[in-house]
Amino acid sequence: MKDFLKFTLATVTGIIISSVVLFFISILVVFSMVSSSESETQVRKNSVMMLDLNGTLTERSQENPLDFLMKEDYKTYGLDDILSSIRKAKENEDIKGIYIQATSLGAGFASLEEIRDALKDFKESGKFIVAYGDTYPQTLYYLSSVADKVLLNPQGMLEWRGLAATPMFFKDLLEKIGVEMQIFKVGTYKSAVEPFISTEMSPANREQVNVYLSSIWGQITSSVAESRNLSVEALNKEADRMLMFYPAEESVKNGLVDTLIYKNDVRDYLKNMVGIDKDDNMPVLGIQDMINVKKNVPRDKSGNVIAVYYAYGEIDGGSSSTDEGINSEKVIKDLRKLKDDENVKAVVLRVNSPGGSAYGSEQIWYAVNQLKKEKPVIVSMGDYAASGGYYIACNADTIVAEPTTLTGSIGIFGMMPNAKGLTEKLGVNFDVVKTNPYADFGNLTRPMNDGEKGLMQMYVNKGYELFLTRCSDGRGISMEELDKIAQGRVWTGSTAKELGLVDELGGLDKALEIAIAKAGVDAYTVMNYPKKEGFLESLMNTNPGNYIKARMLNGKMNDVYRQFSIIENFDKIDRIQARVPFELNIQ
């Protein structure tokens, strides 16, 4: 018995010691990974920057300590890192060109347009851009078409078919489980509620979707036509016949591709572009390498700061599965700090949001309004700046949007589920005793009565009137004229400019130019806010369960997951919303 206890104790002790040792080894490994990722990249002669596009694009990169657990399939790129890397590549004499490896990238057209514009600016340096794809998704061909040479695998294909939007509808599903969604809205085109009360798009929604799809496709075809020296008519002809099902030689014949080449031979092709022999060394720098390349810009000592504040995601969305989103309380605090900071001479508010809470949007609007009293505020719109996203932007001194940005959607709605059918299916009954007529308002186990419906609609109408007032005051458009282009309707950036909802077309660089001019400073430093989390801070703030859930579901189910997340988090979101359907499913 003594020997048994001795061996048992020794085993337990060994396990504990081994666990402690492994823990510390893991910590050391992680810290070594972090330190190595932060070391400065030394650029060697005849280098090529590689844009290996295979993953998801976000506004800003934020390294997560748990990323090393995920496969490469879940790579996330920051638009800020890509744009910065392209600028560095242009400035560095040892980098001879950019190689785009087009695989698959989840990104909006406005973000792609911003990268494309940065690549066009890069070409002004006289350096080359080469793009290669085994199979080009339509989105990445749009990006790659700016290259000097577009390469395609001889057995590959080029997707070119036009745009389509395929929203998802839940009405029949809700009926099956016994849930009725009670809707209150203002705006003929306010279609965010349609998935819950219909099985197809309304005529008004179909009209607006057709208009903005045509606008986006027009921008894409005109840009590709210019880059490839083709006509828009020829591009539409190729889209109409579904080019991807024809042999790869057809893509060369019609001018969309320059050369057919196997991936194994691309490196030798690039060496020829660089002007070196096949046997010579050609360093290739990925995005992470470029992040750690030192900027070729003298340090500014003036103390003047042009702040870029990033606000992206749903406004007070309430999702527990991801940390992305606009927390109105945090944004308000951050903007107040920028207002009080005497070194900050102007603020560029980068908005990429489909909207969200009407209440949260109003609070951010007020913070922007207070900031504007002290210093210039310029809004730069990303893929979306619609509904609540437009609400928080409308009062800026200048609004800048990409032609393909989806904006507007000035409207408001409320939703209240009635789960009486579900409780009946389950055999559960409820009764009530109350002191006043509306004491049980919000009870989900019964339908709303006429009095409650009237109060809700009155509240929504009041919210819409306030929304119109904010936009009218901010844009200098009368309430009557604004109402004609509001009604919840979504517009592209190019159309919004014609309507007076947007001032200038362009990306973040354009917004910075305007901010610098309005600040009236010759010397300055551009600083990004909010400050990115450090390693330990990110580790402490990351919920492993929520992180893995968000990455897995968002990666594999994509837009389907986003749609269902609305229902999943219904109890956490405000009942009154100023938002556009985030899940437009444009493809």
N, C-alpha and C positions, 0 to 999 in steps of 0.2 A: 504493500500500500504506500509505503514511504517513497519507493522508487517511482510509482505512478504519479504521486503528487509532485515529486521532484521534476520529472520529465514534463508534466503538464505546466508547472510554473515556468520552466525553462522555455517551453514553446510559446507561452503567452508573452513572456518577457521578450523573446526574440521577435515576435510579431510586432510588439509595440515599438521596439527599437528600430526595426526595419521600416515601419510606417513613418516614424519621425525622420529617419535618414532620407527616405524617398520623398517626403514632403519638402525637406530643405533642398534636395537635389532638384526637384520640380521648380521651386522658387528661383534657384540659381539659373536653371535653364531658361525660364520665362524672362528673367531680368537680362540675361545675356542676349536673348532674342530682341528684347526691347532696345537695349543699348546698341546692338549691331544695326538695327533698323534706323537708328537716329544718327549714326556716324555719317560724316560728310562724304559725298561721292566725288571722287577725283575723276574728271573727264579726260580720257586719253584721246590722242589724235585719231582722226578718221572714225569717229563714233557715229552711231545711228540711234536715234530715239525710236522705241517701239511702242505703239498704241495697240496693246493686245486686248481687244474689246470682247470680253466674254463674261457677262455678269449683269449687274444692276447699277444704274447711275443715280446718285443722290446729289443734293445741293452741296453738301460738305462731307468730307470724309471724317470719320471718327473711329480711330483704332479701338477695337474692343478686345479685352484680354481673352475672350472666349473664341475669337475668330480662328485661332490655330486649331481648334477642334473640328472645324468645318472643312469640307473639301473645297477644291478650287471652284467647283460649280457654284459656290455661293459668294464669289468675289464681288465686292462692292467698291465702286469707284466714286470719288468725289469730283463733281464738276469743277470745283475750285482747284483741285490738284491737277486736273487735266489741262485747264486753261493756263495755270501757272507754269506747268511743264513745257507747254508749247512756246510760251514767251521766253523761257530760259533757253530752250533749244534754238530759238531764233537769234538770241544774243551771243551764245557760245560759239566761238570760231571753230572749235574742235568737233562740233556736231555738224555733220554734213547733210543730214536729211532726216525725214520721219518715215517710218514704216508702219502702216496701218494693217493689222491682222484682224480682219472682220469675221467674227464668229456669231455672236448673239449679244445684244445689249438692250436691256429693258430701260428705255428712256423716252421722254416726250420729245416732240418735234422741235419745240422751242429750245430745249437744251442741246439737241443735235445741231440746230442752226447756229447756236452760240459757239460750239466747237468748230463747226464748219467755217464760220467767219474768222476764228482764230487761226485756222489752217491756211485760209486765204491770205491773211496778214503775214503768216510765216513765209509763204511763197515769195513775198516781196523782197525777202533777203537774198533771193537767187538760189536758195537751197531746194532740194527736190523732195517730193512726197510720192511714195509708192504704196499702193494698196493691194492686198492679196486676200482672196476668199476661196475656201473650198466650195461654199455656198453663200452667196450674199443675201441676207435678209433685206427687204426693201428699205428699211430704215437705215441700215449701215451702207447700202449702196448710195443712198442720198448723201451720206457723210463722205463716203469714199470717192464719189464722183469728182471731188475737188482735186484729187491727186493728179500728178503729172502722168503717171502710168497706173492703169487699173488692170490687175492681173487676176486670172481665173483659172482654177484647176480644169484640165481638159475634160474631166468627168464630172465637173461641178455644174452648178446652175445659178442663175441670177433671178431672184424674185422681183418681178415688176408687174403689178396687177391693179394698181389703184388703191384707194382707201375705202374702208367700210367700218361702220360702228354697229356693235351688236350688244345692246344693253340687255340685262337679265331681269326677269320679272318673277315676283314671288306670290302674286295674288292667289293662284290655285293652291300653292303650298300652304299658305296661311289659312285658306278655307278648309283644307283637309284636316288641319290640326285644331280648327275651331277658333281662329283669331281673326278679328276684323280690325283693320287700321282706319281710324277716324281721322280725316285729313282737314286741315284748315290752311289756306294759302292765299297769297296775293300775287298775281302775275300769270298771264295767259301761258307764258312759256316756262313757268317754274315746274320743271319736269322731274325734280328730285324725288317727288312723292309717287310718281307713276309706277315704279317697280312693285309697290305695295298695294295698288288699287286697280291695276290693269294687267292685261296680258300682251299688250302691244303699245307702241308709241302713239300718242295722240297726234292728230294732224298738225297742230302747232309745233309740237316737239319734232316731228319728222321734218317739218319745214326748216326749223333752225339748224338741225343736225346736217341736213343736206347743204345748207348755205355755208356753214363753217367747214364742213368736209371739203367742199368745192374750193373754198378759199385756201385751205391748207395744201390741197393737192395742186392748186394753181401755183403756189409759192414753190413747192417741191419741183414741179416740172419745169418752171421757168429757171430755177437755179441750176438744175441738172443740164438743161438745154444750153445754158450759157457756158458751163464748165466743159461740156462734151462737144460743143459746137454743133448741136442738133436743133431741130425745131420741136416745139411743144406738140405739134400735130404728130410728128414721127414717134415721140415718146408715148403718146396716148394710143397710137396704133399698136405699139409693142405691148402695152398693157392690156389692150383689148383681146389680143391673141394668146395671152398667158405665156409669156416668153420662157418661163422657167421649165416648161415641158419640152422645149426644143433643144437640139444639141448645142453644146457650148460654143461651137463655131458661129452659131447665129448671133450670139452676143458680140462677137468680134465684127462680123459682117455688118451689123446695124450700127456700130460705133459706140456701143455702151462699154465695151471692153477693148483693151489694147492688145493683150497677149495672153495666150493659153500656156500655162506652165505648171509643173508639179511643185508642190510645196518644198520638196527636197532640193529643188534647184533655185529657190528664191534667194538664199544667202549669196550664191554666186552672182545672181542678177543684181543684188544690192551692192556687192563689191564693185561690179562694173560701173554702177551709178556713182559710187564714191570715187572711182578712178584708181583702184588698187588691184593688184593681181589676186587670183583665186587663192594663192597660198599665203597671202598676207593676212594679218590679224585685223578683224573689224569688230571692236567692242559694240555691244548692243545694250542700251540703257532702257529698262522698263520704267513704269510710272513711279514705283517706289524709289528707284535710283534717282530719278529726276527730282523727286521731292527733296532729296538730300543734297542736290546740287546747289552750291552757294549762288545767290543772286548776284549778277554783275552790275550792282547799283550801289553807288557811294551812300554811306549812312547819313541820313538827314539829321541835322543838329538843331533845327529850328524849334522843335517841340510841337509844331503844328500837326494835327492829326485829322485825316479824313476817315471817318468811321464807316465801315460796311457792316450793317447788322442783318443777319440772316433770320428770316421768319418763314418756316416751311412746314407743311403738313396741315392737318385739320386743326381748327381753332377749338381748344378745349374739347377734344373728341372723346375723351374718356376711355380710350382703349387701354387695356391692361397688358396687351401682348407686345407692345412696342413702345419705346421711349420717344419715337419721332412724333412731332406735333408741336403746335403753338400753344404754350401755356400762357394764358393772358396775364396772370399775376406776375409771372417771371418777366415777360416782355415789358410790362409796365415799369417794373423796378429797373430793368436794364436801360430803358429809354430815359428814365428820370436821371440815372447816373450819367448818361451821355449828355443830357441837357445841362447838368450842373458842372460837367468837366470843361473848364475853360480852354484846355488844349484842343478839344474837338471843335473844329471849325465848320464842319458840314457832315451830314449823315446820309448815306445811301441805304435805304431800306429795301433789302432784297426779299421780295414776296413770291413764294411758290406755294399757293394754297387754294384748295377748292372751296374754302370757307368753313363754316361750322356754327358754333354757338353765336346767336345774334347778340346776346348780352355780352359775351366776351369780345366780340368784334367792336361793339360800342365803347368798351373800356379801352381797348387799344387805340381806337380812333381818337379818343380824348388825349391819350398819352402822346400820340403823334402831333396832335394839335398844339399841345403845350410845348413840345420840342420845337415845333416850327416857329414859335414866337421868339426863340432864342437863336436859332441857326438854320440854314437851308436844309430842307429834307427832300431828297430825290428818291423816287421809287423805281426800282428795277424789277420788272416782272419776269418770272420764269415760265414754266409750262402752263401753270394756272395762276391766275389772280382774279378769281371769280367769286361772286356773291360776297361772303364775309371777307374773302381775300381782296376784293375790290373795295369793300367798306373801309378796311384799314389803310388803303392806299389813296383814297379819293381826295384827301385833303393835302397831299404833298405839293410842294412848289412846282415840281415837274414829274411827270410819269413817263417812263420809258418801257416799251414792250417790244418783244420780237414779233414779226409779222404773223407767226404761227401760235403765239400765246393765246390761250382761251381766257377771256376776261368778260367783264360785265356781269350778267346774271343778277341784276339788281332786283331782288325779290326776297320773300320771306315765307316760311311755312311752319306749321306745327303738326305733330302727329301724336295720337293717343290711342294705344291699342285697347280693344275690347275683347277680353278672353272668356266671355261668358260661354261661348260654344265649347271651348276647351274644358272648362270646369264641368260642364254638363256631360261631356264625353267621359270624364274621369269619375263622374258620380259624386262630385263635391258641390255642396250648396252653401250659400252665404246669406246672412240676414243682417240688418243694420238698425241701430237706434241712434238718432241724432237730435241735437238741440236746435239746429238751424238748417235751412234748406240745402246749403252747399257744404255742410260739414264733411261729407264723404266725397268731395270732389277729387277726382283722380283715381277713384276706385276702378281697377282694371277688370273686375269681375262682372261688370254690367255696362251697357251702352250709356253714353252721355245723353242727358235729357236736352230738350230744346233750349232751356235757360243756360245750361252749361255751354252748349254749342255756340250760342249767341255771344257769350262772354269771351270764349276762346277766339272767335272770329274777330271780335272787336279788338282784342289784344294784338292779334296778328296784323290787322289793318293799321293799328297805331305804330307797330314796329316798322311796317313798310313805309309809312309816312315819314318816320324819323330817318330811315335809310335814304329815302329820296331827298330829304332836307340836307343831310350830310353831303350827299353827292352833288346836289344843286349848288350849295355854298362852296364846296371845294372846287368844282369845275366851272362855276360861273355860267351855268345853264339853268334856265327857268324850270320850275317844277313841272309845268305843263309840257314843255318840250322834252324834258328828261323822261317823263312818264311814258312817252311814245316809244323810246328806245330802251326802256327798262322792262317791266313786266316779266322779269326773270329770264330775259333772253340772253343767250351766250353769243359773244362775238369774238372773232379773231382779232389779234392786235392791229392788223392792217386796216380792218373795217372800223375798229374802235377809234383809231386815229382820225378817220374821216368823220366820225360822229362826235368827236371832241372829248371822248372818254380817255384818250391817251394823247400825249404831246409829241413824243418822238419814237421812232422805230430804231431798235438796236438792243445790244446786250448790256452786261454789267460794265464793260469798258466805256460805253457811251454815257451811262449814268454817272460814272466816276468823272469823266471829262466835264460834264455839266456841273457836278458838285464842286469840283476844284475851281471852275470859273466863277461860280456864285460865292464861294468862300473868299475869293480874291487873294489867294496866297500863292507865292512863287515856290516856296520850299515847304514840303509836307511829307508825312509818312502815312501810307494807307494801312489801317489796322482793322482786322476782322473781329466781329463780336457775334454771339457770346464767345468767350474764351473756351477753347477745346479742353476737355477733361484730360488730366494726366493719367498715367497708367494706374496708379493706386486708386485714384478717385473713380475712374471708370470701373475698376474691379469691384469696388465697394458698392457702386450704384447699379450694377448689372444684376438683374434677377435671372439666374440661369434658365429656369423653366420658361419664363416669358421670352427670353432671347432665342432659345432653340425653337420654340413654337412659332415665333414670328419668322425666323429665317427659313425653317422647313416649309411651313404652309405658304408663305409669301413666294418662296422660290418655286415650289412645285405646282401650286394651285393658282398663283398669281391673282388675276382679277376676280376669279371665283371666290377666293378667300376674302378679298377686300369687300365684296358684296355681303357675304355672310357675316363679316365682322360688324357691320352696321346693326344687324339683329342681335348678335352676341353681346354687344356693348350698349344696347338700347337703354338699359337702366342707368347708364352712367352719363349719357349725353343730355344736353338741354332739350326740352320739348319744343322750343322755338328755335328754328335753324335758319341761317342764311348761308346756304351751301348749294353748290352745283353737284350733279351726280359725279362723284369721283371716278366711278367705274364706267366711263364712256366706252371702253373697250374698242378704241380706234386701232385698226390693224391694216 
